Amino acid sequence: MFILLVSENGGHAAQIEQELGEQGLDWRISWTANAEGALSLSDDVAPDVLVCAARVGSSDGVTLLGQLRRRHPEAVCIVLMDSGHDQDAMQALEVTHRVLLEPLETLQLIEAVESVMELRAILDDPGLKKAIGRVGSLPAAPRQYLALTRLLRDPDTSAARVVEVVAQDPALAAKVLRLTNSAYYSGGREISDLRTAVTRLGQNALRQLVLANEVFSAGANSADADAMRDRALRISQLAGQLLAGPSAELAATAGLLAEVGLLLPPLVAGDGDGAATPHGVAGAYLLGLWGLPTPIVEAVAFHQCPGRIRGGFWVTGAVHVAAALVNGSAVDEDYLRTVGQLDRLPRWRALAEAAHAEAA
């Protein structure tokens, strides 16, 4: 495997390559300190992994990585950032597979690359593609959610503009008002105007509600569409409570979409064994087509089997726990023990029970 590292702080590239060898991995690293060196790489030399610092000289690393990704679309893309740049990291995940801390650590690199490669292998499976191809039409990408997400990332966006977007869908506006008048948000005070409701709800919760409204409208003719939407919102809320910082937002979105595969008809891969495709994998394929960030796609694919994910407790683990507690299914305690989180399970159960009691 060939890794291209683009960073002014590439002095430890040889050390990382040595540590990779000690792990039994035949991965080769090539280092360049500037954008020109990365872009001048011959097209005959195709990196399997692209690793780029957030800043490379006068160049923005994420933009540079986007240019390199267009030239090498099969490469795993990783951007390196210092801690404390949470919002930048969230935006970077729209064009990269992973955001890792700088300076780069060998173990984190291995875990990131192998996890992305495993997810890619599952979603590129010919049997899955054939099964998806037999579906008449797939649910459309959530355009209003994607537009609202871009809008809210602009610091100059006014509350009036956000309200205008929400008001374009009367059914959604009604749901926003209903949710903000629930005990969880209203604080006992009735909210009757949309602008106050949007402000009270907050940006993250608003995005999740918009996403749920769009995605699960695909099942509007189904008798359990409302139940599926409500369950998704409960999983989302709980998953977001299990992580901190921007990871909470990723977990909340992934939790909301954990069961999106149930919107598709049951899929049989057609590879001869007649086995049904897990709804998590089918849903992850759909999210991949929509272009959602890789950590969200990965969490949806593996939330039923979190032990397949390398590394510590992150988005996939949070979604697994939240979905299991909301649905009343078994939590994988062996997995939690492995990632050092089993002692937190009683507290998480209490959170889920309290949320269920409040919604009842």
GIFENMO-V861341 format. One line per field, one symbol per residue. phi: phi as a letter, one per 40 degrees, with the letter a starting at -180 (. if undefined). psi: psi as a letter, one per 40 degrees, with the letter a starting at -180 (. if undefined). A space follows every 10 residues. Layout:
BEGIN
phi = ???
psi = ???
END
This chain:
BEGIN
phi = .bbbbbacbb ccdccccccc cccgbcbbbb bbcacccccc dcccbbccbb bbccbbgccc cccccccccc cbccccbbbb bccgbccccc ccccbbcabb cbccbccccc cccccccccc cccccdcccc cccccdacdc cccccccccc cccccccccc ccccccccbd ccdccccccc ccccbcggbc bbbccccccc cgcccccccc ccccccccbc cccbcccccc cccccdccdc ccbbgccccc ccccccbdbc cccccdbbcg chcgcccdcc cccccccccc gcdddcdccc cbccaccccc gccbcccccd cccccccgbc cccccccccg bcccddcccc cccccccccc
psi = hhhhhhidge dedddddddd ddefhghhhh hieiddddee hieehhidhh hhidhgbeih dddddddddd dgeeihhhih iiiefddddd ddedeidihi ihihhddddd dddddddddd ddeehddddd dddehdhiii igdddddddd deeheehidd ddddddeegd ddddddddde eiddddfehh heiddddddd didddddddd dddddeedfd eidedddddd dddddddddd eeiiaddddd ddddddedfd eeeiihhhdf edeehihidd ddddddddde fiiddddddd deeegeeehi aahadddddd ddddddefih hgddddddef edeedddddd dddddddde.
END
